[in-house]
Amino acid sequence: MKIRNKQSGTLSKILNICIVLLTCIITIEAMFIADYTFDLSNNGKRAIVFLQYIQQQEYEKCLNYYYTNEALGVKPDEDLQECYAVAQYYEAAYQYRVYVDQGKDTQADKAHERMEEAASRMGELAPVRDRIDRILQ
């Protein structure tokens, strides 16, 4: 009987250690998932946030996040650069519309050039250009 108790005591200790280690690993993973999902760190907005606002056609927020990321010095990856291009296109298109309405042709031409330059960097998000143009008409 004593041998069996020693074996079950050792097994119990090993299982307890495994449970503690697994709990630590799961907690760390949960923290990383929460940070990525909810952007808990203050390191700028990620592409997923931009894409949500692009889908909802809230381009002003994209522009705001673009400038926030720029101020924070966020190094954009390829997807984020395309999102930045959408924000820059929206800004230039908005300015273009204002300048055209005010009859400021020179400034409108410059804004149109910025629109074309940003549109060339949109990549897979290029169809968004048409939606922005329709909104600003």
C-alpha positions as CSV (number, residue, x, y, z in Angstrom):
1,M,0.0,0.0,0.0
2,K,2.8,2.4,0.8
3,I,4.4,2.0,-2.6
4,R,1.1,2.8,-4.3
5,N,0.7,6.0,-2.3
6,K,4.2,7.1,-3.2
7,Q,3.5,6.5,-6.9
8,S,0.2,8.4,-6.8
9,G,1.8,11.2,-4.9
10,T,4.6,11.5,-7.5
11,L,2.1,11.3,-10.3
12,S,0.0,14.0,-8.6
13,K,3.0,16.3,-8.3
14,I,3.9,15.8,-12.0
15,L,0.3,16.5,-13.1
16,N,0.2,19.7,-10.9
17,I,3.4,21.0,-12.5
18,C,2.0,20.3,-16.0
19,I,-1.2,22.1,-15.1
20,V,0.7,25.1,-13.9
21,L,2.9,25.2,-17.0
22,L,0.0,24.9,-19.3
23,T,-1.9,27.6,-17.5
24,C,1.1,29.9,-17.9
25,I,1.4,29.2,-21.6
26,I,-2.3,29.7,-22.2
27,T,-2.3,33.0,-20.2
28,I,0.6,34.3,-22.2
29,E,-1.1,33.3,-25.5
30,A,-4.3,34.9,-24.4
31,M,-2.5,38.2,-23.7
32,F,-0.9,38.2,-27.2
33,I,-4.3,37.4,-28.8
34,A,-6.0,40.2,-26.8
35,D,-3.3,42.7,-27.7
36,Y,-3.6,41.8,-31.4
37,T,-7.4,41.8,-31.4
38,F,-8.0,44.9,-29.3
39,D,-4.8,46.8,-30.0
40,L,-4.0,47.2,-26.3
41,S,-0.5,48.4,-26.9
42,N,0.0,52.0,-28.1
43,N,2.0,51.1,-31.2
44,G,-0.4,52.4,-33.8
45,K,-3.3,51.0,-35.8
46,R,-2.9,47.8,-37.7
47,A,-4.1,47.0,-41.2
48,I,-7.1,45.1,-39.8
49,V,-8.4,48.3,-38.1
50,F,-8.0,50.2,-41.4
51,L,-9.8,47.5,-43.3
52,Q,-12.7,47.5,-41.0
53,Y,-13.2,51.2,-41.5
54,I,-12.6,50.9,-45.3
55,Q,-15.4,48.3,-45.4
56,Q,-17.7,50.6,-43.4
57,Q,-16.7,53.5,-45.7
58,E,-15.4,55.6,-42.8
59,Y,-12.5,57.0,-44.7
60,E,-12.1,60.0,-42.3
61,K,-11.1,57.5,-39.5
62,C,-8.6,55.9,-41.9
63,L,-7.1,59.3,-42.5
64,N,-6.9,60.0,-38.8
65,Y,-5.3,56.6,-38.1
66,Y,-2.8,57.2,-40.9
67,Y,-1.6,60.4,-39.3
68,T,-1.6,58.8,-35.8
69,N,0.6,56.0,-37.1
70,E,2.9,58.5,-38.9
71,A,3.2,60.4,-35.6
72,L,4.1,57.3,-33.7
73,G,6.6,56.2,-36.3
74,V,4.9,52.9,-37.2
75,K,6.8,51.0,-39.9
76,P,4.0,49.9,-42.3
77,D,4.0,46.5,-43.9
78,E,2.7,46.0,-47.4
79,D,-1.0,45.7,-46.3
80,L,-0.7,48.8,-44.2
81,Q,0.9,50.7,-47.0
82,E,-2.1,50.0,-49.2
83,C,-4.4,51.2,-46.4
84,Y,-2.3,54.3,-46.1
85,A,-2.8,54.8,-49.9
86,V,-6.6,54.7,-49.4
87,A,-6.4,57.3,-46.7
88,Q,-4.2,59.5,-48.8
89,Y,-6.4,59.1,-51.8
90,Y,-9.5,60.1,-49.7
91,E,-7.7,63.2,-48.4
92,A,-6.6,64.2,-51.9
93,A,-10.0,63.5,-53.4
94,Y,-11.7,65.5,-50.7
95,Q,-9.3,68.4,-51.3
96,Y,-9.8,68.1,-55.0
97,R,-13.6,68.4,-54.6
98,V,-13.3,71.5,-52.4
99,Y,-10.8,73.2,-54.8
100,V,-13.0,72.5,-57.8
101,D,-16.1,73.8,-56.0
102,Q,-14.1,77.0,-55.2
103,G,-12.8,77.4,-58.7
104,K,-9.1,77.0,-57.6
105,D,-7.9,75.1,-60.7
106,T,-4.2,75.1,-59.9
107,Q,-4.7,73.6,-56.4
108,A,-7.3,71.2,-57.8
109,D,-4.8,69.9,-60.4
110,K,-2.2,69.3,-57.6
111,A,-4.8,67.5,-55.6
112,H,-5.7,65.4,-58.6
113,E,-2.0,64.4,-59.1
114,R,-1.9,63.3,-55.4
115,M,-5.1,61.3,-56.0
116,E,-3.5,59.5,-59.0
117,E,-0.3,58.9,-57.1
118,A,-2.1,57.4,-54.1
119,A,-4.4,55.3,-56.4
120,S,-1.3,53.8,-57.9
121,R,-0.3,52.4,-54.5
122,M,-3.6,51.0,-53.5
123,G,-2.9,47.5,-54.8
124,E,-5.7,45.1,-54.0
125,L,-7.8,48.0,-52.5
126,A,-8.0,49.8,-55.8
127,P,-11.8,49.2,-56.1
128,V,-12.2,51.5,-53.1
129,R,-11.3,54.4,-55.3
130,D,-14.6,54.2,-57.1
131,R,-16.5,54.2,-53.8
132,I,-14.6,57.2,-52.6
133,D,-15.3,59.0,-55.9
134,R,-19.0,58.3,-55.6
135,I,-19.2,59.5,-52.1
136,L,-17.4,62.8,-52.8
137,Q,-19.4,63.6,-56.0
